[in-house]
């Protein structure tokens, strides 16, 4: 997904594959699952798109389970906020039985690596606040609410995994 989309003029804005943007997209669908009845063709299409984006996104997951700030930049900085958002969305979908258990491995691998970035309740190595479309702070990584919150949400979902 792109960072933004204007429905009125049918234009995409920002860059495609911005990790946290993908995380927000996946989060919005995973948060909507509770309201789906799964008998509506539009809801079924949304879930299919959700699965497709997850499958494409996971292809960019590093061997340590983390994601870079821009998914396609394999030598770019790790972004713990993007990682936590993406993995939370996948874990929630697994627990809601929208995704198969085969996805657990990528979630658990990433979760274990994320734990290494936690220090005194802070989740380090999260990209700073975006200043607008295509305005990403490349040299400002620290702990922010969007890394801590999604790490906590992810932790809850991982704990809820059925063996």
N, C-alpha and C positions, 0 to 999 in steps of 0.2 A: 504493500500500500504506500501511497504518497503521504507526505506530512499532512496535507489538507486537500479538500475537494470543495469546489463551489458548485452546488447543484444548479444554481440560477444560470450561470454561463457555461456549465459543463466543462470546467477546467480543473486540472490537477495543479496543486501548488507545493512548493518545497521539493525535497528530494525523495525518490523512492527508496524504501528499505532502511529508513532511519529507524534504528532499533527501538527507541522508546515510542516512536509513532506507531510502529507495528504492535508494540505492547499495548498502547491505548486502544488500537483497533480490536485486538483480540480480547482485551479486558471488557470492552463494551459488549461484545457478543457473549462472552462467558457470564457476564452479569445479567444478561437478558434471558438466559436459559430457563430460569425459574418461571418465566412468564409464557413460555412456549407450550403449546398443546401438542405439537408434532403431528397434527393432522391438517395443517394449513400448508399448501404448496409454497407460499412465500417463506414460511418459517423453515421448511425443509431446504429450500434454496440457500437461505442464510447459513444454516448449519453446514451445508455442503461447501459453501465458500469459506467458511471458518476452517473446515478440515483442510481444504486446499492451501490456504495461507499457512496453516500450521505445518503441513508437509513441506512446503517450500522453505519456510523459515528454519525448520530443524536442519535442513541441509547446510545451513551456515553456522550451526552450532560448533564451537571449537571442541577439540578432543577432551578438554577439561570440563566441558559442559556449559561454558559461559558464552555470551554473545558480545560482539564488538559494537561500538556505538553506531556504526553503519554496517549493516549485516554483511555486505559483500566485501568489506575491507578486512581481509584475513590478517593483516599486519597492523590494523588499527587498534586503538585503545579498547580495553574491555570496559563495558558499561554495566555495572551491577544493577542499575535501575531497569534497564532494558531487559536484562536477563531475568530478574525477579518478576517483571510484568508478564513476559512471555511464558515463563515456566508456571507462574500462578494460573494463567488462563488455561494452559494445557492440563495442569493438575486438577483444576476445578471441573473441567470438562470430563476428565476421567472419572472423578468422583460422582458426577451427575450422569454417568454412563452414556455420554455423548461421544466420547472417544474410547477406543479399546485400551486395555491394560498394556499393550505393547509400547505405549508412549511413556510408561513409568520410568524406564531406564534412562531416557534423556532428561526427565525431570529430576530424578534422584542424583544422577551424575552432576547436573548443574547445581542442585541444592547443596550437595557436599562441598563443591568448590566455593559457592557463595558464603558458606559458613566460615571459610578462611578469611573473608573480608570483613567479618564482624569483629568489632573491638569496642568494648565498653558501651554496648547498646547502639553503636553506630555502624552502618553498613557503608564502608569506604568504596571508593572508585566508581561513584555514580557521576554521570555527566551533569554539569551545572544546568541552570535554567535556560531554556531556549529563549532567545530574544525576538523571535519571529520566524517566518518562513525562510529557510536556508540560512539561518543565523544561529549556528551551533557553537557553543563555547568549547573549542578544541583543547584548551589547556586548563580547564577548570573542572577537575574531578575531586569530589569529596563525599561527604555524607549529607544527604538531603532527605526531606520527608518522603519523596517518591521512591527512594531506595529502601528506607526503613519500613514504610507501610507495606509495600509489596513483598518484602522479605517476610514480614510477619504473616501476611495473608498466605503466602506460599508455604510457610512452616505449618500453618493450620491444615492446609490441604494435604501436605505430605504425611502429617501425623494421622490424618483420616484415611489414608490409603488402606484398602483391604488387601491382605496378603494373597 
